[in-house]
Amino acid sequence: MKYSYLYLAFLVSCFKYCYGYIVTVDAHAEECFFEKVEAGTKLGLTFQIAEGGFLDIDVRIMSPDGKVLHEEERQSSGKYTFAAHYPGIYTFCFSNKMSTMTPKVVMFDVAVGEPPKQDGQEEGQTANKLEEMIRELSASLVAVKQEQEYMQVRDRIHRAINENTNSRVVMWSFFEAFILVAMTLGQVYYLKRFFEVRRVV
């Protein structure tokens, strides 16, 4: 668990800013989001299905020229990081077209890295010790925020499973109680008729 936090902090430290969203994708629908970046900028997508059906969705990432960079089907969560080869608008789409009637609640983050440095710009010109410390602190805060959001989604999923299981147990308990009462009444009625004295006139 400690190493996953360090990995997440290292991953986030490479990015300039990060946007987090929670959206509902209806059945037979597709929701797309757009990010305009310069060539060489690092992009990252992290998503998690919070509610709906079998907790799966189709994911597609497209470049500005319309080519599919990454595509997955029926995924409940995932992470994908890549560098923008061309400047322009990159598209992130979540498709729920395979679902017949169940909407899906998707929580996702889009992380955008620093644009590449211009030629002639020296490394030591903008980077100093204070900036590095601030960048590390910012990355740690973003990592903690993402981990909290992930834990909230997991808590919501497990709470829904627990409530569903609890309702089934309660219904089964009522059914068992009804069967026991019915069997008790049936046995009383049967024994009463068994010991009943019949008179023949």
Secondary structure, DSSP 8 states (H G I E B T S, - for coil): -HHHHHHHHHHHHTEEEEEEEEEEE-TT-EEEEEEEE-TT-EEEEEEEEEESTTS-EEEEEE-TTS-EEEEEEEESEEEEEEE-SSSEEEEEEEE-TT-SS--EEEEEEEEEE-----TT--HHHH--HHHHHHHHHHHHHHHHHHHHHHHHHHHHHHHHHHHHHHHHHHHHHHHHHHHHHHHHHHHHHHHHHHT------
